[in-house]
Amino acid sequence: MQPVLEIGPCEGFTLWPVAESTPYGFLPLHGALAPEDVGTAMVFIADYNNCEPDEDGDPPLVDALGGFLHGLLTMEDLSTSGGLRITDTATGTTFLPGCCNGLDERRDWLEVLDGDGRASFGHGPSPLAERRGAIVRLTVDAERDDSPVIELPVTELRRLLARAERDLVDFLHLAAGWATVHLREYATPVTTALCRALDLPAQGIRASAPEAHAEGTDFGAHMRAQSVDWFLDRLRSVARIPASDDDNDLVTGLLLVSHEVDGMSEWRVRDGTVRIRAAGQDHRYLDE
């Protein structure tokens, strides 16, 4: 099971780097996405919540970046197009969200587990989940008599839902860090709006935009080993950002990186580079 976002083409988009995308498809959201994939996700989350400025409401943001983000930053009710994708690895059958379903509606799965035992997730196709005793039956398209189905135990579905929720939280942490690099002064309000669009709590998710004398952010994510190199390259790019004031202060920071085999290390951002060393004793308790 994966939380997925409905995406499309990004041709001509220049406000931040994006990945090449198919005309239509679903992008899995998790904490190990490449920066360009995070950028693609943010394009479609912002565009899905796009709206024209209200004459009696908030004034439009004057720059191009602010104009594109206007709806995300000003609308009261935010949502995302997508949902949860489930693939039966034995048969290859895939249960996909239908049209007009959103990731913010994933709580409907709890109705299947703990409520009336039935929930639908959009149309065209019309995916349907039904609890039948200790088994949950997933019908790929309830409008078809010959629709493929997936069956799994209630306990397994509960475990998969918990893992999908962790993937979304990891994506949110990743996107918060991405925003500080690409969205400048909009990083903090966009991160707050993203929490609402994904129906996730904002506690512990912070991103701050550049100020006159300081900049700061917290970042945390579970990351696959194959994604560490691109993240380190990105961090080195951040370390090389030129000073913006007369104090000539470069970016500084400390990341504690824990590896299941190699243990904990410190990544120190200073003097325009990233220095990696074994974690000091004062931090090792975090890895216990």
N, C-alpha and C positions, 0 to 999 in steps of 0.2 A: 504494500500500500504506500502510495506517495501523494503528498499534496501537490497539485499541479495548477498552473496558471495558464489560461487561454491566451495565446499570442498569435501574432501575424507578422506581416512584413514591416521592416523599419527603414525602407529606402528613403534617403533624403534627410534622415534625422541626424542633427549635428550638435545638439545641446550637450551630449555626453557620449562616450564610447558605448556602442551596442554590438551584439553578436549578429551574425547572419541568421535569419530565421525563415522558416517555411511560410507559405501563404497562410496556412492555418495549422495549428498544432497545440500541444501542451508542453509547458516547461516545468519539470520537477523543481520544487523549491526545497533547498537544504543548505547547510552551512558550508559546503565545499564548492559552491558555484564559482566560476571564473568571474572576474570583475565585469567583463563584457556581458555575461549572462545576467548578472545582477542589474546592469544597466538596461538590458532588454526588459526584464521584469518590471523595473520602475517605469519604463515608457508606457507599458500597457496598464499598470495599476493607475498611473496618473491619467492616462487617456480615458480609461473606463469611468473615471470620476470627473471628467472634464465638464465644464459648464460655462456659459456666457456670463460675464459680470452682470449683476443685478443693479439696475439704476438706483434702487433704494437700499442696496446692501453695501457690502464692503467694496471700496474702490478697486479697480483693476490694478494689478501689479505692473509696473511700467516696463520692466525689461523682459526679454524673450523668455528667459528661464522662469521668471516669476509668472509670466502669462501662461505658460504651459502648465505650471503647477497650481494655477489659481483655484480650480475646482477642488483639488485634493486638500488645499490649505483652507478653504472657506466653507465647503459644504458640511452640513451637519451629519447627514447619513452617508457613510462611505461603504463601499463594497468592492469585491474583486470577482472577476469572471473565472470560474474554474471549479475545483472541488477535489475529491479524492479518487485516485486511480488505483484499481486493484487488478493485478495480473495473476492468473492461475499458471504457475510455472510448469505444471504437468501437462496442461492442454493448450496453453497459449491464449486462452480466452481472456479478454481484457474488459473490465467494467469501467466505463468512462462517464464523467458527468455530462449531462445534456445541456442544451441551450438554456440560458437564463438561470443557471445554477451558479452559486458563488462559494468561494472558500469560507466566507463569513457565515455560511449556512451549514457548516459541517456539524454543528451541534445536533442536527436532525438525526445523525447516526445514533445518538443516545436514545432517541425514541424507539429505535429498533431493539436496542439492548435492554432498556429499562422502562420504556413507555408502552405504547400500544402495539409495538412489534412490527411496525411498517413505516416506510418512508420512501418518497420518490425524490429524484435528483435532476430535475429539468425535463426537457422534451427534445425530440428530434436527434438522437434516440431518446427513449423514455426509460431510464434505468430505475429499477425498483429493488428495494431490499426488504425481506420479510423474515421474521424470526419464526421458526417452526420447532418448538421445544428447545433442544440444546444446539440446534443447527440454524444458521442464517443462510437463506437462499438469495443470491444476487442474480436478478434477471437483467441481462444487458439491455434489452429493449422490450418493455412490457406490451408494446403495440403489435409485436410479432408473435404468432403462435409457435413458431419454430426458433425462438430466440435462444442463443446460448445462455447457459447459467453457470454460476460458480456456487459451490456450497462449502461452508467452513464452520467449525465449531464457534459458539458464542465466545468462549474463552479466547480463542485465537483472534477473533475480530476485535475484542477489547484490547488485546496486546498490540495489534497492528495500529489501532487508533491512537494509543499512547505514543507509539514510535513516530507516527505521522505528526503528532503535536510537537514532539521534540524537534523534528525536522523544521517545522515552521518557526519555532523559537530560535533555532540556530540560524535560519535565514534572516530573521529579524535582526539578530546581533550583527550578522555579516553586512546587511544593508545599512545599518546605522553607521558602521565604520566606513562603508563606501560613500555614504552621503557627506561625510565631513570632507572628503577629497573632491567630490564632483558638484555638490550643491551649495557650497559656500554658506552664506548667511541663512539659507533655507534648510540647512541640515537638521536642526533641532525640530522645527515645526513639521517637516516632512516625516521624520522618524515618529513623532507623536501621531501624525495622521495615519501612518502605515500600521501602527498598533491597532487603531480603530478599524481600518479597512480589513485587517486580517482577524479581527476580534481576538486580540491578544492583550494581556495586561502590560502596561508600560513600566511597571516597577523594574528597576535595574537596567533599563534600556535608555541610554543617554547619548546624545551627540551634540557637540557644540560647534558653532560656526566661528570663523576667525573674528577676533576682536582687535582692539588697538594694540594690546600688549600681550595677549595670551590666547592660547587655543588649547582645548583639551577634549578628550573623549575616552570612554570606556569601551572595551571591545572584548567579546568572548565568543567562542564557537568550538564545536566539535568538528575537526577537519580530517579528511582522509589524507593518507600519507602522500598520495600522488598530487595533492593540491598545495603542498607546503612550499614547493619551489616558486610557483607563481605568486603566492602570498608574500614570500620573502622578497621577491623582485619588486612587488608593489610597495612593500615597506621601505625598501632602499630608495625607491623613487620619491616617496614622501620625505625621507631623511634628506634628500638633496634639494628640497624646495628652498629657493633663495630667501634670505632674510627680508622682511618687509618694512623694517623700521631702522632708525639710526642706531639702535642697540646691537644690530647685527646678530640677533638671536636666531639660531637655526632650530629646527624641530628636535625636541628631546622626548624620550619616553622609555618605558620599561615594560616588556612583555614576558610573562612567565609561561613557558611552553612545556607541556607534559607529553611524553611519548610512552606508549605502553611497554616498549622494550628498553629504550635508551634512558628513561627517567626524565627528570626536569632540567631545563636549561633556561638561562636568562638571555633575552634578546635586548640589548641596550642600544637605543637610538640616540646618537649624539655625534656632533662634529661632521655631519653630512654622510654618515654611514651607519651600518648596523653591526654591532659587535656581539658575537655569540660566545657564551661561556657557561660552564656548569653552574647551576643555581646555588646560591649561598645557603648556609645552614638555616638562616632566618626564614627562608621560604620553603624549605623541604617538607614542612608539616602539611603543606597544601597538596602534596603528592602522595600522602600516606593513605 
